[in-house]
Amino acid sequence: MAFNVVAAAVIVGAGAVGAAYLLWPAAVSAGAMMKAPGAAGFLISRAAFAANPQLYFELLRNAGAAAAAAAFAA
């Protein structure tokens, strides 16, 4: 059951990243990156995080830092 929830969250995260590309093409094309909150050493797309920070923190809690950073990578 937990695996299905995590898999669904990762799919939704990938959708959020895709939406960020459509909503903020200038920010993404400029390569705006930021340090991932709560995930030391990882960089994520600033536009993707701004699009859905709640999803990022949900992934961070449920799937871990590496999965959250991967879902929000540029």
C-alpha positions as CSV (number, residue, x, y, z in Angstrom):
1,M,0.0,0.0,0.0
2,A,2.8,2.5,0.9
3,F,4.6,1.7,-2.3
4,N,1.5,2.7,-4.3
5,V,1.2,6.0,-2.4
6,V,4.9,6.8,-3.1
7,A,4.6,5.8,-6.7
8,A,1.6,8.0,-7.2
9,A,3.3,10.9,-5.4
10,V,6.3,10.6,-7.7
11,I,4.0,10.6,-10.8
12,V,2.2,13.7,-9.5
13,G,5.6,15.3,-8.8
14,A,6.7,14.7,-12.3
15,G,3.5,16.3,-13.5
16,A,4.1,19.3,-11.3
17,V,7.6,19.6,-12.8
18,G,6.0,19.4,-16.3
19,A,3.5,22.1,-15.4
20,A,6.4,24.3,-14.1
21,Y,8.0,24.1,-17.6
22,L,4.8,25.3,-19.2
23,L,4.0,28.0,-16.7
24,W,7.4,29.5,-16.2
25,P,9.5,28.9,-19.4
26,A,11.8,31.8,-18.8
27,A,12.7,30.7,-15.3
28,V,13.3,27.1,-16.3
29,S,15.3,28.0,-19.5
30,A,17.5,30.3,-17.4
31,G,18.3,27.2,-15.3
32,A,17.2,28.8,-12.0
33,M,18.1,26.3,-9.4
34,M,18.0,26.3,-5.6
35,K,19.2,24.1,-2.7
36,A,16.5,21.6,-1.9
37,P,15.0,22.4,1.5
38,G,15.5,19.5,4.0
39,A,17.7,17.6,1.5
40,A,21.3,18.6,2.0
41,G,23.4,18.5,-1.1
42,F,20.6,18.3,-3.6
43,L,19.6,21.0,-6.1
44,I,16.1,21.4,-7.5
45,S,14.3,23.6,-10.0
46,R,13.2,26.9,-8.4
47,A,10.2,27.1,-10.7
48,A,9.1,23.6,-10.0
49,F,9.3,24.2,-6.3
50,A,7.4,27.5,-6.5
51,A,4.7,25.7,-8.5
52,N,3.9,23.2,-5.8
53,P,6.0,23.4,-2.6
54,Q,3.4,21.3,-0.7
55,L,4.0,18.3,-3.0
56,Y,7.8,18.7,-2.5
57,F,7.5,18.4,1.2
58,E,5.0,15.5,1.0
59,L,7.5,13.6,-1.2
60,L,10.3,14.5,1.2
61,R,8.4,13.0,4.1
62,N,7.0,9.9,2.4
63,A,9.6,9.0,-0.2
64,G,12.8,10.6,1.1
65,A,15.2,13.4,0.0
66,A,16.5,11.7,-3.1
67,A,13.0,11.0,-4.5
68,A,11.8,14.5,-3.8
69,A,14.9,16.1,-5.4
70,A,14.6,13.8,-8.4
71,A,10.9,14.7,-8.9
72,F,11.8,18.4,-8.8
73,A,15.0,18.3,-10.8
74,A,15.3,20.5,-13.9
